[in-house]
Amino acid sequence: MKRFLSHVSNYLRSTQGQTLVEYALILMLIAMVVIFMLMGLGQTVNSTYSKINTGVVNAAGQ
């Protein structure tokens, strides 16, 4: 167990571990930006579909 903890400790201190954390933070930031963009785009798409639906209902009723 002590050897395992030593390996984990060395891994976390290595520069590769730092790089991994940096990439994870960048990936998380990109994911957050994409989610917020999709949330805004989702409202626009919903509005567009609502307009199309209203137009189809009105055209079918005439």
Order of alpha helices (4+ residues) and beta strands (2+ residues): alpha-alpha
